[in-house]
Amino acid sequence: MGSGHGQDLALGEPASVSTLNAPAILSLIATVGAFIAFLLMLQEALALRTGTDPVNNGLRSVVRSFPRSVYALAVVIGMLLGHLLWP
């Protein structure tokens, strides 16, 4: 099909390079957050099966020990998301 062999191939052109723009960063943050949530749920399910304490209990106590730091982290995440999503 066609007049020559391999005319539809782009041999001399460079491959497209993905850029790290705002939607890509937001997608990375969402993917990492979903992966961390999945790991915590998996560990809790395994802990319930074996009868041990899940990591969530320890994480909850650490977060409640440092309320100002956790609040500051939440503000930074909110500023980052606001910066990426503001038109």
PDB file with SEQRES, HELIX, SHEET and CRYST1 records, atoms N, CA, C and O in Angstrom:
SEQRES   1 A   87  MET GLY SER GLY HIS GLY GLN ASP LEU ALA LEU GLY GLU          
SEQRES   2 A   87  PRO ALA SER VAL SER THR LEU ASN ALA PRO ALA ILE LEU          
SEQRES   3 A   87  SER LEU ILE ALA THR VAL GLY ALA PHE ILE ALA PHE LEU          
SEQRES   4 A   87  LEU MET LEU GLN GLU ALA LEU ALA LEU ARG THR GLY THR          
SEQRES   5 A   87  ASP PRO VAL ASN ASN GLY LEU ARG SER VAL VAL ARG SER          
SEQRES   6 A   87  PHE PRO ARG SER VAL TYR ALA LEU ALA VAL VAL ILE GLY          
SEQRES   7 A   87  MET LEU LEU GLY HIS LEU LEU TRP PRO                          
HELIX    1 AA1 ALA A   22  THR A   50  1                                  29    
HELIX    2 AA2 VAL A   55  SER A   65  1                                  11    
HELIX    3 AA3 PRO A   67  LEU A   85  1                                  19    
CRYST1    1.000    1.000    1.000  90.00  90.00  90.00 P 1           1          
ATOM      1  N   MET A   1       0.838  -1.164   0.000  1.00  0.00           N  
ATOM      2  CA  MET A   1       0.000   0.000   0.000  1.00  0.00           C  
ATOM      3  C   MET A   1       0.891   1.238   0.000  1.00  0.00           C  
ATOM      4  O   MET A   1       1.596   1.465   0.983  1.00  0.00           O  
ATOM      5  N   GLY A   2       0.891   1.978  -0.966  1.00  0.00           N  
ATOM      6  CA  GLY A   2       1.736   3.151  -1.049  1.00  0.00           C  
ATOM      7  C   GLY A   2       2.819   2.968  -2.097  1.00  0.00           C  
ATOM      8  O   GLY A   2       3.023   1.875  -2.624  1.00  0.00           O  
ATOM      9  N   SER A   3       3.500   4.053  -2.384  1.00  0.00           N  
ATOM     10  CA  SER A   3       4.447   4.019  -3.489  1.00  0.00           C  
ATOM     11  C   SER A   3       5.830   3.529  -3.081  1.00  0.00           C  
ATOM     12  O   SER A   3       6.570   3.024  -3.925  1.00  0.00           O  
ATOM     13  N   GLY A   4       6.200   3.663  -1.813  1.00  0.00           N  
ATOM     14  CA  GLY A   4       7.551   3.263  -1.433  1.00  0.00           C  
ATOM     15  C   GLY A   4       7.562   2.489  -0.140  1.00  0.00           C  
ATOM     16  O   GLY A   4       6.552   2.380   0.556  1.00  0.00           O  
ATOM     17  N   HIS A   5       8.715   1.961   0.162  1.00  0.00           N  
ATOM     18  CA  HIS A   5       8.884   1.151   1.362  1.00  0.00           C  
ATOM     19  C   HIS A   5       9.171   2.052   2.563  1.00  0.00           C  
ATOM     20  O   HIS A   5      10.198   2.731   2.579  1.00  0.00           O  
ATOM     21  N   GLY A   6       8.288   2.077   3.573  1.00  0.00           N  
ATOM     22  CA  GLY A   6       8.504   2.807   4.810  1.00  0.00           C  
ATOM     23  C   GLY A   6       8.381   4.316   4.698  1.00  0.00           C  
ATOM     24  O   GLY A   6       9.050   5.038   5.438  1.00  0.00           O  
ATOM     25  N   GLN A   7       7.547   4.814   3.796  1.00  0.00           N  
ATOM     26  CA  GLN A   7       7.408   6.263   3.670  1.00  0.00           C  
ATOM     27  C   GLN A   7       6.652   6.890   4.837  1.00  0.00           C  
ATOM     28  O   GLN A   7       6.804   8.084   5.096  1.00  0.00           O  
ATOM     29  N   ASP A   8       5.861   6.126   5.527  1.00  0.00           N  
ATOM     30  CA  ASP A   8       5.058   6.686   6.611  1.00  0.00           C  
ATOM     31  C   ASP A   8       5.795   6.679   7.950  1.00  0.00           C  
ATOM     32  O   ASP A   8       5.209   7.054   8.965  1.00  0.00           O  
ATOM     33  N   LEU A   9       7.040   6.271   7.979  1.00  0.00           N  
ATOM     34  CA  LEU A   9       7.800   6.255   9.213  1.00  0.00           C  
ATOM     35  C   LEU A   9       8.558   7.567   9.388  1.00  0.00           C  
ATOM     36  O   LEU A   9       9.091   8.119   8.426  1.00  0.00           O  
ATOM     37  N   ALA A  10       8.600   8.061  10.622  1.00  0.00           N  
ATOM     38  CA  ALA A  10       9.302   9.309  10.925  1.00  0.00           C  
ATOM     39  C   ALA A  10      10.680   8.956  11.461  1.00  0.00           C  
ATOM     40  O   ALA A  10      10.877   8.900  12.675  1.00  0.00           O  
ATOM     41  N   LEU A  11      11.622   8.721  10.579  1.00  0.00           N  
ATOM     42  CA  LEU A  11      12.942   8.281  11.000  1.00  0.00           C  
ATOM     43  C   LEU A  11      13.833   9.436  11.448  1.00  0.00           C  
ATOM     44  O   LEU A  11      14.588   9.282  12.408  1.00  0.00           O  
ATOM     45  N   GLY A  12      13.769  10.549  10.803  1.00  0.00           N  
ATOM     46  CA  GLY A  12      14.673  11.639  11.107  1.00  0.00           C  
ATOM     47  C   GLY A  12      14.165  12.611  12.150  1.00  0.00           C  
ATOM     48  O   GLY A  12      14.912  13.488  12.584  1.00  0.00           O  
ATOM     49  N   GLU A  13      12.912  12.481  12.565  1.00  0.00           N  
ATOM     50  CA  GLU A  13      12.330  13.432  13.505  1.00  0.00           C  
ATOM     51  C   GLU A  13      12.535  12.952  14.935  1.00  0.00           C  
ATOM     52  O   GLU A  13      12.442  11.753  15.198  1.00  0.00           O  
ATOM     53  N   PRO A  14      12.814  13.868  15.867  1.00  0.00           N  
ATOM     54  CA  PRO A  14      12.984  13.455  17.273  1.00  0.00           C  
ATOM     55  C   PRO A  14      11.646  13.043  17.885  1.00  0.00           C  
ATOM     56  O   PRO A  14      10.587  13.523  17.480  1.00  0.00           O  
ATOM     57  N   ALA A  15      11.717  12.163  18.847  1.00  0.00           N  
ATOM     58  CA  ALA A  15      10.518  11.721  19.543  1.00  0.00           C  
ATOM     59  C   ALA A  15       9.967  12.851  20.405  1.00  0.00           C  
ATOM     60  O   ALA A  15      10.719  13.700  20.882  1.00  0.00           O  
ATOM     61  N   SER A  16       8.668  12.855  20.600  1.00  0.00           N  
ATOM     62  CA  SER A  16       8.068  13.899  21.420  1.00  0.00           C  
ATOM     63  C   SER A  16       8.438  13.672  22.889  1.00  0.00           C  
ATOM     64  O   SER A  16       8.353  12.555  23.400  1.00  0.00           O  
ATOM     65  N   VAL A  17       8.842  14.734  23.542  1.00  0.00           N  
ATOM     66  CA  VAL A  17       9.244  14.670  24.947  1.00  0.00           C  
ATOM     67  C   VAL A  17       8.091  15.172  25.789  1.00  0.00           C  
ATOM     68  O   VAL A  17       7.541  16.240  25.519  1.00  0.00           O  
ATOM     69  N   SER A  18       7.718  14.411  26.809  1.00  0.00           N  
ATOM     70  CA  SER A  18       6.627  14.841  27.666  1.00  0.00           C  
ATOM     71  C   SER A  18       7.105  15.979  28.564  1.00  0.00           C  
ATOM     72  O   SER A  18       8.223  15.960  29.078  1.00  0.00           O  
ATOM     73  N   THR A  19       6.239  16.959  28.737  1.00  0.00           N  
ATOM     74  CA  THR A  19       6.585  18.105  29.565  1.00  0.00           C  
ATOM     75  C   THR A  19       5.938  17.949  30.931  1.00  0.00           C  
ATOM     76  O   THR A  19       4.907  17.292  31.077  1.00  0.00           O  
ATOM     77  N   LEU A  20       6.551  18.554  31.913  1.00  0.00           N  
ATOM     78  CA  LEU A  20       6.043  18.490  33.280  1.00  0.00           C  
ATOM     79  C   LEU A  20       5.248  19.771  33.533  1.00  0.00           C  
ATOM     80  O   LEU A  20       5.776  20.754  34.053  1.00  0.00           O  
ATOM     81  N   ASN A  21       3.962  19.740  33.153  1.00  0.00           N  
ATOM     82  CA  ASN A  21       3.113  20.906  33.324  1.00  0.00           C  
ATOM     83  C   ASN A  21       2.161  20.681  34.503  1.00  0.00           C  
ATOM     84  O   ASN A  21       2.240  19.659  35.185  1.00  0.00           O  
ATOM     85  N   ALA A  22       1.283  21.620  34.731  1.00  0.00           N  
ATOM     86  CA  ALA A  22       0.403  21.573  35.900  1.00  0.00           C  
ATOM     87  C   ALA A  22      -0.490  20.326  35.941  1.00  0.00           C  
ATOM     88  O   ALA A  22      -0.585  19.697  36.995  1.00  0.00           O  
ATOM     89  N   PRO A  23      -1.142  19.946  34.849  1.00  0.00           N  
ATOM     90  CA  PRO A  23      -1.952  18.719  34.925  1.00  0.00           C  
ATOM     91  C   PRO A  23      -1.118  17.464  35.191  1.00  0.00           C  
ATOM     92  O   PRO A  23      -1.584  16.537  35.853  1.00  0.00           O  
ATOM     93  N   ALA A  24       0.104  17.435  34.680  1.00  0.00           N  
ATOM     94  CA  ALA A  24       0.960  16.270  34.922  1.00  0.00           C  
ATOM     95  C   ALA A  24       1.364  16.198  36.399  1.00  0.00           C  
ATOM     96  O   ALA A  24       1.385  15.114  36.982  1.00  0.00           O  
ATOM     97  N   ILE A  25       1.681  17.333  37.000  1.00  0.00           N  
ATOM     98  CA  ILE A  25       2.045  17.356  38.421  1.00  0.00           C  
ATOM     99  C   ILE A  25       0.854  16.968  39.281  1.00  0.00           C  
ATOM    100  O   ILE A  25       0.999  16.209  40.239  1.00  0.00           O  
ATOM    101  N   LEU A  26      -0.319  17.482  38.946  1.00  0.00           N  
ATOM    102  CA  LEU A  26      -1.532  17.134  39.690  1.00  0.00           C  
ATOM    103  C   LEU A  26      -1.832  15.642  39.570  1.00  0.00           C  
ATOM    104  O   LEU A  26      -2.247  15.006  40.539  1.00  0.00           O  
ATOM    105  N   SER A  27      -1.622  15.096  38.391  1.00  0.00           N  
ATOM    106  CA  SER A  27      -1.833  13.668  38.188  1.00  0.00           C  
ATOM    107  C   SER A  27      -0.842  12.840  39.002  1.00  0.00           C  
ATOM    108  O   SER A  27      -1.206  11.804  39.559  1.00  0.00           O  
ATOM    109  N   LEU A  28       0.399  13.293  39.072  1.00  0.00           N  
ATOM    110  CA  LEU A  28       1.394  12.592  39.885  1.00  0.00           C  
ATOM    111  C   LEU A  28       1.022  12.620  41.364  1.00  0.00           C  
ATOM    112  O   LEU A  28       1.136  11.606  42.053  1.00  0.00           O  
ATOM    113  N   ILE A  29       0.578  13.772  41.853  1.00  0.00           N  
ATOM    114  CA  ILE A  29       0.182  13.886  43.263  1.00  0.00           C  
ATOM    115  C   ILE A  29      -1.007  12.960  43.549  1.00  0.00           C  
ATOM    116  O   ILE A  29      -1.027  12.277  44.573  1.00  0.00           O  
ATOM    117  N   ALA A  30      -1.983  12.936  42.658  1.00  0.00           N  
ATOM    118  CA  ALA A  30      -3.150  12.076  42.860  1.00  0.00           C  
ATOM    119  C   ALA A  30      -2.760  10.601  42.802  1.00  0.00           C  
ATOM    120  O   ALA A  30      -3.282   9.794  43.571  1.00  0.00           O  
ATOM    121  N   THR A  31      -1.858  10.247  41.908  1.00  0.00           N  
ATOM    122  CA  THR A  31      -1.429   8.858  41.794  1.00  0.00           C  
ATOM    123  C   THR A  31      -0.677   8.408  43.039  1.00  0.00           C  
ATOM    124  O   THR A  31      -0.907   7.310  43.547  1.00  0.00           O  
ATOM    125  N   VAL A  32       0.217   9.252  43.527  1.00  0.00           N  
ATOM    126  CA  VAL A  32       0.972   8.909  44.740  1.00  0.00           C  
ATOM    127  C   VAL A  32       0.025   8.810  45.944  1.00  0.00           C  
ATOM    128  O   VAL A  32       0.155   7.898  46.760  1.00  0.00           O  
ATOM    129  N   GLY A  33      -0.909   9.729  46.052  1.00  0.00           N  
ATOM    130  CA  GLY A  33      -1.873   9.680  47.153  1.00  0.00           C  
ATOM    131  C   GLY A  33      -2.738   8.429  47.110  1.00  0.00           C  
ATOM    132  O   GLY A  33      -2.986   7.806  48.142  1.00  0.00           O  
ATOM    133  N   ALA A  34      -3.196   8.061  45.917  1.00  0.00           N  
ATOM    134  CA  ALA A  34      -4.006   6.850  45.786  1.00  0.00           C  
ATOM    135  C   ALA A  34      -3.180   5.607  46.112  1.00  0.00           C  
ATOM    136  O   ALA A  34      -3.694   4.665  46.715  1.00  0.00           O  
ATOM    137  N   PHE A  35      -1.917   5.595  45.723  1.00  0.00           N  
ATOM    138  CA  PHE A  35      -1.052   4.451  46.014  1.00  0.00           C  
ATOM    139  C   PHE A  35      -0.799   4.321  47.514  1.00  0.00           C  
ATOM    140  O   PHE A  35      -0.802   3.214  48.052  1.00  0.00           O  
ATOM    141  N   ILE A  36      -0.581   5.447  48.189  1.00  0.00           N  
ATOM    142  CA  ILE A  36      -0.375   5.411  49.643  1.00  0.00           C  
ATOM    143  C   ILE A  36      -1.644   4.940  50.347  1.00  0.00           C  
ATOM    144  O   ILE A  36      -1.575   4.141  51.280  1.00  0.00           O  
ATOM    145  N   ALA A  37      -2.799   5.429  49.907  1.00  0.00           N  
ATOM    146  CA  ALA A  37      -4.064   4.978  50.502  1.00  0.00           C  
ATOM    147  C   ALA A  37      -4.271   3.482  50.274  1.00  0.00           C  
ATOM    148  O   ALA A  37      -4.738   2.773  51.166  1.00  0.00           O  
ATOM    149  N   PHE A  38      -3.923   3.005  49.081  1.00  0.00           N  
ATOM    150  CA  PHE A  38      -4.040   1.575  48.801  1.00  0.00           C  
ATOM    151  C   PHE A  38      -3.137   0.759  49.715  1.00  0.00           C  
ATOM    152  O   PHE A  38      -3.557  -0.269  50.247  1.00  0.00           O  
ATOM    153  N   LEU A  39      -1.895   1.209  49.902  1.00  0.00           N  
ATOM    154  CA  LEU A  39      -0.979   0.470  50.769  1.00  0.00           C  
ATOM    155  C   LEU A  39      -1.463   0.450  52.218  1.00  0.00           C  
ATOM    156  O   LEU A  39      -1.345  -0.570  52.897  1.00  0.00           O  
ATOM    157  N   LEU A  40      -2.006   1.570  52.695  1.00  0.00           N  
ATOM    158  CA  LEU A  40      -2.537   1.604  54.061  1.00  0.00           C  
ATOM    159  C   LEU A  40      -3.738   0.674  54.215  1.00  0.00           C  
ATOM    160  O   LEU A  40      -3.870  -0.007  55.233  1.00  0.00           O  
ATOM    161  N   MET A  41      -4.610   0.643  53.213  1.00  0.00           N  
ATOM    162  CA  MET A  41      -5.764  -0.255  53.294  1.00  0.00           C  
ATOM    163  C   MET A  41      -5.328  -1.717  53.222  1.00  0.00           C  
ATOM    164  O   MET A  41      -5.883  -2.567  53.919  1.00  0.00           O  
ATOM    165  N   LEU A  42      -4.349  -2.007  52.390  1.00  0.00           N  
ATOM    166  CA  LEU A  42      -3.842  -3.377  52.298  1.00  0.00           C  
ATOM    167  C   LEU A  42      -3.217  -3.819  53.617  1.00  0.00           C  
ATOM    168  O   LEU A  42      -3.454  -4.936  54.077  1.00  0.00           O  
ATOM    169  N   GLN A  43      -2.421  -2.945  54.221  1.00  0.00           N  
ATOM    170  CA  GLN A  43      -1.780  -3.291  55.483  1.00  0.00           C  
ATOM    171  C   GLN A  43      -2.821  -3.464  56.578  1.00  0.00           C  
ATOM    172  O   GLN A  43      -2.672  -4.342  57.428  1.00  0.00           O  
ATOM    173  N   GLU A  44      -3.871  -2.650  56.581  1.00  0.00           N  
ATOM    174  CA  GLU A  44      -4.913  -2.795  57.595  1.00  0.00           C  
ATOM    175  C   GLU A  44      -5.682  -4.099  57.415  1.00  0.00           C  
ATOM    176  O   GLU A  44      -6.030  -4.756  58.396  1.00  0.00           O  
ATOM    177  N   ALA A  45      -5.949  -4.474  56.172  1.00  0.00           N  
ATOM    178  CA  ALA A  45      -6.639  -5.742  55.928  1.00  0.00           C  
ATOM    179  C   ALA A  45      -5.782  -6.925  56.389  1.00  0.00           C  
ATOM    180  O   ALA A  45      -6.288  -7.875  56.985  1.00  0.00           O  
ATOM    181  N   LEU A  46      -4.484  -6.852  56.107  1.00  0.00           N  
ATOM    182  CA  LEU A  46      -3.599  -7.935  56.552  1.00  0.00           C  
ATOM    183  C   LEU A  46      -3.467  -7.958  58.075  1.00  0.00           C  
ATOM    184  O   LEU A  46      -3.381  -9.030  58.674  1.00  0.00           O  
ATOM    185  N   ALA A  47      -3.451  -6.781  58.701  1.00  0.00           N  
ATOM    186  CA  ALA A  47      -3.359  -6.722  60.157  1.00  0.00           C  
ATOM    187  C   ALA A  47      -4.622  -7.276  60.810  1.00  0.00           C  
ATOM    188  O   ALA A  47      -4.539  -7.956  61.832  1.00  0.00           O  
ATOM    189  N   LEU A  48      -5.781  -6.996  60.239  1.00  0.00           N  
ATOM    190  CA  LEU A  48      -7.026  -7.545  60.780  1.00  0.00           C  
ATOM    191  C   LEU A  48      -7.065  -9.058  60.636  1.00  0.00           C  
ATOM    192  O   LEU A  48      -7.607  -9.755  61.493  1.00  0.00           O  
ATOM    193  N   ARG A  49      -6.493  -9.560  59.557  1.00  0.00           N  
ATOM    194  CA  ARG A  49      -6.472 -11.008  59.338  1.00  0.00           C  
ATOM    195  C   ARG A  49      -5.578 -11.713  60.350  1.00  0.00           C  
ATOM    196  O   ARG A  49      -5.900 -12.803  60.823  1.00  0.00           O  
ATOM    197  N   THR A  50      -4.431 -11.071  60.685  1.00  0.00           N  
ATOM    198  CA  THR A  50      -3.489 -11.700  61.615  1.00  0.00           C  
ATOM    199  C   THR A  50      -3.750 -11.310  63.065  1.00  0.00           C  
ATOM    200  O   THR A  50      -3.167 -11.909  63.969  1.00  0.00           O  
ATOM    201  N   GLY A  51      -4.599 -10.336  63.308  1.00  0.00           N  
ATOM    202  CA  GLY A  51      -4.931  -9.936  64.669  1.00  0.00           C  
ATOM    203  C   GLY A  51      -3.940  -8.963  65.281  1.00  0.00           C  
ATOM    204  O   GLY A  51      -3.855  -8.875  66.506  1.00  0.00           O  
ATOM    205  N   THR A  52      -3.189  -8.232  64.475  1.00  0.00           N  
ATOM    206  CA  THR A  52      -2.241  -7.238  64.985  1.00  0.00           C  
ATOM    207  C   THR A  52      -2.794  -5.834  64.770  1.00  0.00           C  
ATOM    208  O   THR A  52      -3.807  -5.651  64.095  1.00  0.00           O  
ATOM    209  N   ASP A  53      -2.117  -4.846  65.351  1.00  0.00           N  
ATOM    210  CA  ASP A  53      -2.541  -3.456  65.181  1.00  0.00           C  
ATOM    211  C   ASP A  53      -2.116  -2.937  63.810  1.00  0.00           C  
ATOM    212  O   ASP A  53      -0.978  -3.160  63.395  1.00  0.00           O  
ATOM    213  N   PRO A  54      -3.009  -2.251  63.103  1.00  0.00           N  
ATOM    214  CA  PRO A  54      -2.634  -1.692  61.808  1.00  0.00           C  
ATOM    215  C   PRO A  54      -1.746  -0.458  61.957  1.00  0.00           C  
ATOM    216  O   PRO A  54      -1.694   0.156  63.022  1.00  0.00           O  
ATOM    217  N   VAL A  55      -1.056  -0.108  60.888  1.00  0.00           N  
ATOM    218  CA  VAL A  55      -0.175   1.066  60.874  1.00  0.00           C  
ATOM    219  C   VAL A  55      -0.996   2.346  61.025  1.00  0.00           C  
ATOM    220  O   VAL A  55      -0.484   3.353  61.517  1.00  0.00           O  
ATOM    221  N   ASN A  56      -2.260   2.318  60.609  1.00  0.00           N  
ATOM    222  CA  ASN A  56      -3.109   3.510  60.696  1.00  0.00           C  
ATOM    223  C   ASN A  56      -3.209   4.028  62.125  1.00  0.00           C  
ATOM    224  O   ASN A  56      -3.285   5.237  62.342  1.00  0.00           O  
ATOM    225  N   ASN A  57      -3.211   3.124  63.102  1.00  0.00           N  
ATOM    226  CA  ASN A  57      -3.294   3.565  64.504  1.00  0.00           C  
ATOM    227  C   ASN A  57      -2.052   4.359  64.883  1.00  0.00           C  
ATOM    228  O   ASN A  57      -2.155   5.402  65.530  1.00  0.00           O  
ATOM    229  N   GLY A  58      -0.893   3.879  64.490  1.00  0.00           N  
ATOM    230  CA  GLY A  58       0.345   4.612  64.772  1.00  0.00           C  
ATOM    231  C   GLY A  58       0.415   5.925  64.026  1.00  0.00           C  
ATOM    232  O   GLY A  58       0.863   6.934  64.572  1.00  0.00           O  
ATOM    233  N   LEU A  59      -0.028   5.918  62.772  1.00  0.00           N  
ATOM    234  CA  LEU A  59      -0.034   7.144  61.972  1.00  0.00           C  
ATOM    235  C   LEU A  59      -0.977   8.180  62.570  1.00  0.00           C  
ATOM    236  O   LEU A  59      -0.663   9.370  62.600  1.00  0.00           O  
ATOM    237  N   ARG A  60      -2.123   7.728  63.041  1.00  0.00           N  
ATOM    238  CA  ARG A  60      -3.096   8.631  63.662  1.00  0.00           C  
ATOM    239  C   ARG A  60      -2.526   9.266  64.929  1.00  0.00           C  
ATOM    240  O   ARG A  60      -2.742  10.453  65.176  1.00  0.00           O  
ATOM    241  N   SER A  61      -1.800   8.485  65.735  1.00  0.00           N  
ATOM    242  CA  SER A  61      -1.227   9.045  66.960  1.00  0.00           C  
ATOM    243  C   SER A  61      -0.105  10.028  66.650  1.00  0.00           C  
ATOM    244  O   SER A  61       0.056  11.021  67.360  1.00  0.00           O  
ATOM    245  N   VAL A  62       0.671   9.769  65.603  1.00  0.00           N  
ATOM    246  CA  VAL A  62       1.731  10.709  65.217  1.00  0.00           C  
ATOM    247  C   VAL A  62       1.123  12.020  64.728  1.00  0.00           C  
ATOM    248  O   VAL A  62       1.600  13.099  65.079  1.00  0.00           O  
ATOM    249  N   VAL A  63       0.071  11.926  63.918  1.00  0.00           N  
ATOM    250  CA  VAL A  63      -0.575  13.132  63.396  1.00  0.00           C  
ATOM    251  C   VAL A  63      -1.179  13.953  64.527  1.00  0.00           C  
ATOM    252  O   VAL A  63      -1.117  15.182  64.499  1.00  0.00           O  
ATOM    253  N   ARG A  64      -1.757  13.293  65.514  1.00  0.00           N  
ATOM    254  CA  ARG A  64      -2.348  14.024  66.640  1.00  0.00           C  
ATOM    255  C   ARG A  64      -1.300  14.583  67.593  1.00  0.00           C  
ATOM    256  O   ARG A  64      -1.601  15.473  68.389  1.00  0.00           O  
ATOM    257  N   SER A  65      -0.074  14.072  67.524  1.00  0.00           N  
ATOM    258  CA  SER A  65       1.004  14.603  68.365  1.00  0.00           C  
ATOM    259  C   SER A  65       1.546  15.927  67.839  1.00  0.00           C  
ATOM    260  O   SER A  65       2.046  16.746  68.609  1.00  0.00           O  
ATOM    261  N   PHE A  66       1.448  16.135  66.534  1.00  0.00           N  
ATOM    262  CA  PHE A  66       2.005  17.337  65.907  1.00  0.00           C  
ATOM    263  C   PHE A  66       0.934  18.057  65.089  1.00  0.00           C  
ATOM    264  O   PHE A  66       1.004  18.073  63.860  1.00  0.00           O  
ATOM    265  N   PRO A  67      -0.057  18.655  65.760  1.00  0.00           N  
ATOM    266  CA  PRO A  67      -1.160  19.260  64.997  1.00  0.00           C  
ATOM    267  C   PRO A  67      -0.729  20.483  64.176  1.00  0.00           C  
ATOM    268  O   PRO A  67      -1.259  20.706  63.087  1.00  0.00           O  
ATOM    269  N   ARG A  68       0.215  21.271  64.678  1.00  0.00           N  
ATOM    270  CA  ARG A  68       0.642  22.459  63.930  1.00  0.00           C  
ATOM    271  C   ARG A  68       1.391  22.072  62.663  1.00  0.00           C  
ATOM    272  O   ARG A  68       1.191  22.678  61.611  1.00  0.00           O  
ATOM    273  N   SER A  69       2.245  21.074  62.760  1.00  0.00           N  
ATOM    274  CA  SER A  69       3.004  20.631  61.587  1.00  0.00           C  
ATOM    275  C   SER A  69       2.082  20.029  60.532  1.00  0.00           C  
ATOM    276  O   SER A  69       2.257  20.267  59.337  1.00  0.00           O  
ATOM    277  N   VAL A  70       1.110  19.255  60.972  1.00  0.00           N  
ATOM    278  CA  VAL A  70       0.174  18.657  60.028  1.00  0.00           C  
ATOM    279  C   VAL A  70      -0.684  19.742  59.387  1.00  0.00           C  
ATOM    280  O   VAL A  70      -0.990  19.669  58.197  1.00  0.00           O  
ATOM    281  N   TYR A  71      -1.071  20.745  60.164  1.00  0.00           N  
ATOM    282  CA  TYR A  71      -1.830  21.858  59.607  1.00  0.00           C  
ATOM    283  C   TYR A  71      -0.992  22.618  58.579  1.00  0.00           C  
ATOM    284  O   TYR A  71      -1.495  22.986  57.517  1.00  0.00           O  
ATOM    285  N   ALA A  72       0.281  22.853  58.891  1.00  0.00           N  
ATOM    286  CA  ALA A  72       1.160  23.546  57.951  1.00  0.00           C  
ATOM    287  C   ALA A  72       1.330  22.734  56.665  1.00  0.00           C  
ATOM    288  O   ALA A  72       1.349  23.301  55.572  1.00  0.00           O  
ATOM    289  N   LEU A  73       1.453  21.415  56.789  1.00  0.00           N  
ATOM    290  CA  LEU A  73       1.556  20.565  55.609  1.00  0.00           C  
ATOM    291  C   LEU A  73       0.284  20.640  54.774  1.00  0.00           C  
ATOM    292  O   LEU A  73       0.346  20.682  53.545  1.00  0.00           O  
ATOM    293  N   ALA A  74      -0.870  20.657  55.439  1.00  0.00           N  
ATOM    294  CA  ALA A  74      -2.142  20.771  54.717  1.00  0.00           C  
ATOM    295  C   ALA A  74      -2.238  22.110  53.989  1.00  0.00           C  
ATOM    296  O   ALA A  74      -2.762  22.174  52.877  1.00  0.00           O  
ATOM    297  N   VAL A  75      -1.735  23.180  54.611  1.00  0.00           N  
ATOM    298  CA  VAL A  75      -1.748  24.493  53.966  1.00  0.00           C  
ATOM    299  C   VAL A  75      -0.838  24.493  52.746  1.00  0.00           C  
ATOM    300  O   VAL A  75      -1.199  25.044  51.706  1.00  0.00           O  
ATOM    301  N   VAL A  76       0.335  23.885  52.860  1.00  0.00           N  
ATOM    302  CA  VAL A  76       1.269  23.832  51.721  1.00  0.00           C  
ATOM    303  C   VAL A  76       0.662  23.022  50.577  1.00  0.00           C  
ATOM    304  O   VAL A  76       0.764  23.418  49.416  1.00  0.00           O  
ATOM    305  N   ILE A  77       0.036  21.899  50.896  1.00  0.00           N  
ATOM    306  CA  ILE A  77      -0.608  21.100  49.844  1.00  0.00           C  
ATOM    307  C   ILE A  77      -1.746  21.882  49.205  1.00  0.00           C  
ATOM    308  O   ILE A  77      -1.919  21.840  47.987  1.00  0.00           O  
ATOM    309  N   GLY A  78      -2.519  22.591  50.010  1.00  0.00           N  
ATOM    310  CA  GLY A  78      -3.587  23.425  49.467  1.00  0.00           C  
ATOM    311  C   GLY A  78      -3.070  24.542  48.585  1.00  0.00           C  
ATOM    312  O   GLY A  78      -3.664  24.842  47.549  1.00  0.00           O  
ATOM    313  N   MET A  79      -1.965  25.163  48.985  1.00  0.00           N  
ATOM    314  CA  MET A  79      -1.374  26.215  48.154  1.00  0.00           C  
ATOM    315  C   MET A  79      -0.859  25.646  46.838  1.00  0.00           C  
ATOM    316  O   MET A  79      -1.009  26.272  45.788  1.00  0.00           O  
ATOM    317  N   LEU A  80      -0.256  24.469  46.888  1.00  0.00           N  
ATOM    318  CA  LEU A  80       0.246  23.836  45.671  1.00  0.00           C  
ATOM    319  C   LEU A  80      -0.903  23.488  44.728  1.00  0.00           C  
ATOM    320  O   LEU A  80      -0.828  23.758  43.529  1.00  0.00           O  
ATOM    321  N   LEU A  81      -1.958  22.892  45.266  1.00  0.00           N  
ATOM    322  CA  LEU A  81      -3.103  22.565  44.427  1.00  0.00           C  
ATOM    323  C   LEU A  81      -3.787  23.820  43.907  1.00  0.00           C  
ATOM    324  O   LEU A  81      -4.204  23.852  42.750  1.00  0.00           O  
ATOM    325  N   GLY A  82      -3.913  24.846  44.726  1.00  0.00           N  
ATOM    326  CA  GLY A  82      -4.494  26.099  44.278  1.00  0.00           C  
ATOM    327  C   GLY A  82      -3.667  26.761  43.189  1.00  0.00           C  
ATOM    328  O   GLY A  82      -4.213  27.351  42.257  1.00  0.00           O  
ATOM    329  N   HIS A  83      -2.367  26.662  43.307  1.00  0.00           N  
ATOM    330  CA  HIS A  83      -1.478  27.229  42.294  1.00  0.00           C  
ATOM    331  C   HIS A  83      -1.616  26.470  40.976  1.00  0.00           C  
ATOM    332  O   HIS A  83      -1.607  27.075  39.903  1.00  0.00           O  
ATOM    333  N   LEU A  84      -1.741  25.153  41.058  1.00  0.00           N  
ATOM    334  CA  LEU A  84      -1.824  24.361  39.831  1.00  0.00           C  
ATOM    335  C   LEU A  84      -3.193  24.460  39.158  1.00  0.00           C  
ATOM    336  O   LEU A  84      -3.291  24.386  37.933  1.00  0.00           O  
ATOM    337  N   LEU A  85      -4.245  24.627  39.954  1.00  0.00           N  
ATOM    338  CA  LEU A  85      -5.590  24.599  39.385  1.00  0.00           C  
ATOM    339  C   LEU A  85      -6.168  25.978  39.097  1.00  0.00           C  
ATOM    340  O   LEU A  85      -7.212  26.081  38.453  1.00  0.00           O  
ATOM    341  N   TRP A  86      -5.509  27.044  39.563  1.00  0.00           N  
ATOM    342  CA  TRP A  86      -6.042  28.389  39.303  1.00  0.00           C  
ATOM    343  C   TRP A  86      -5.799  28.745  37.855  1.00  0.00           C  
ATOM    344  O   TRP A  86      -4.683  28.585  37.362  1.00  0.00           O  
ATOM    345  N   PRO A  87      -6.833  29.231  37.150  1.00  0.00           N  
ATOM    346  CA  PRO A  87      -6.654  29.521  35.712  1.00  0.00           C  
ATOM    347  C   PRO A  87      -5.772  30.688  35.402  1.00  0.00           C  
ATOM    348  O   PRO A  87      -5.561  31.009  34.232  1.00  0.00           O  
TER     349      PRO A  87                                                      
END                                                                             
